[in-house]
Amino acid sequence: MNEDIPAPPPTVYPFVPRKVLRLLLASLGFVAVGTAFLFSGSALVVLVGVLSVSFFGLTAVLYAGKLLRRRPELVLDTAGLEHDRLGRIAWEEIAVVRVRQLGSGQSMLELVLHDPAAYLARAPRTTRITAPLNRGLGFAPTNIAANTLPVDLDRLVEVMVRHHPRLQHRP
């Protein structure tokens, strides 16, 4: 960074309890529906119930933990970013960032890394577990969902570039 220009102070995006509580309640609702499916008798419906209880049970545990920890969702500084779920990632590790739209109307910020294997070797456990699922869906293992952030993703990319002007980004 140019020594004449002072580094911007860290940008902290706080945890938003209201959003996380809403996601927790939705997960618990899907667990309840999946549990009801377990007693339907039809093998296919029971399978859907098992998958629903497993997946949404895990997300409910993660959201409950987030409510208890109350750490900032995302912190950006001149060295990189620190995300509640992804941990610390240096700007130099990121090849490109892009906003991805999901079929459900949701969006996420995808961080495409130069060396995903090196990151995953030190990544938090939940990220290592979900990485193969993300890859199977055609995404990088490092994604930040818009539904937990208190900022629009396009604005977030602008702030990221302010912290690291050489950051590559694509729409």
N, C-alpha and C positions, 0 to 999 in steps of 0.2 A: 504494500500500500504506500502511496506517496507520503513522505514524511511531513510535507507542508499541510496536508489535509488531515485533520484529526479523525481518528476512527470513530464511527458512530457508536453510541452507547448500546448495550445489548437491548434487543427488542424482546419483551416478554409477553407471550399470549397466555393469559391465565386459564386455569381450569374453570369451566362453566358448569356448576352443579346442576342447574336446571336441565341442560341438554343431556348430561350424563344420566340423570335420574329418569328422564323420558326414555332413553335407550335401555336402561335397566328394566323399567316397567314393561317395555315392548318385548324384551328378551324373556322375561318371566311369563308374559302372556303366551308366547310361542311354546315355552316349556309346558304350560298348562294344557294347551291344545295338543301338543305332542304326547303328553301323558294320557290324555283321553283316547288318542289313537292307539295306544298300546293295548287297550282293552276292546278293540273293535272286532277281533277275530280274523279279519282278512290279512293275509301275510303281507301284501303290498302296503296296506295302511299301517300295519304294525312296524314295518321297516321305515316308513316315513316318520312315524312317531319316534322311533329310536334315533334316527338322524336329527330330528327336530330337538328332542330332549338333549342329545349330546352337544350339538352345535350351539344352541341357544342357552343351554346350561353353562357352557364354557364362557360365552359372551356375558352372561349375567354375572358370573364370578369376576370376570375382568372389570366390568363396570362397577361392581360393588367395591372392588379393591381401589379403583380410581376414586370413588367417592370417599373412601377412608383415608387415602394418601393425601389428596388435595394438592398435589404438586402442580407447577405450571404445565400446561399442555405442550408448549413449545417455546424455546428460547433460541434466539439467533444472535450471534456475535461475529466478530471478525475472523474467528478460527473455524466456525462451523455452526452446527445446530445441535440442540439437545431436545429430543422428543420423548414424551412420557413413555411411549411404548417401544420406540426404536432405539433409544439411547443416544449416544454421542456419535455424530458423523461429521468429519472434516470436509470443508468445501472442496478440497483437492480430490477427495474420494468420489465426488459426484460428477458424472459425465454430462448429464443433462437433467433438467427438471421439466415436467410437463403436467398440465391439468388434463385429467382423463375423465370422460363422462361415462357413467355406468348406465346400463339399460334401464335401471329403476328410477332414473332422474337424479340419482346421487352423483357426486363427483369426488375425486380424490387427487391429491398431488402425488405424482409418481416420481421417485428419486431413482434415476438409473445410475448405477455405480460402475466405475471402471473395473473393480474387482469384487463382485458380490460375494465370492467365497471367502475372501479375507474379512469382509465385514461380518458375514454370518458366523465365522469362527469365534467372534467376540460379542455377537449380538445377544440381547436378552432372550431368555428361553422361549417366551411366547412368539417372538419374531422368528426364531429358528423353526418352531413348530408350524407356523403359518406360511413360511416361505415356499414350500413345495405346492401348497394350495394356490398361492398367488401366481406362481410360475405356470401351473396347470391352467389357470384362467387367462394367461397371456400377459401378466403384469410382472413388474420387477418385485423383488421381495420387500422392498422398502417403499411403503405407501403411507400417506397421511390422509385419513378420511376427513372430508369437509364437515361432516356432521358433529365433530367434537371441537372444532375450532371457532373462536369468536371473530373470525375475519374471513372475508371473501378470498378464495384461492388466487384469483388474478392479482389482488392487492398483496397477498402474501408473497407471490413471486417478485413483485416490485420491491418489496422490503428485503427479500433475500438478495436481490441484485445490488441493492444499496449497501449491504454488508459485504458482498463479494462481487464486485463489478464484472469479473471475468466469468461468472456463472453462466453456463449455456442453458437457455430455456426455449422450449417450443410450445406452441399452442396445442 
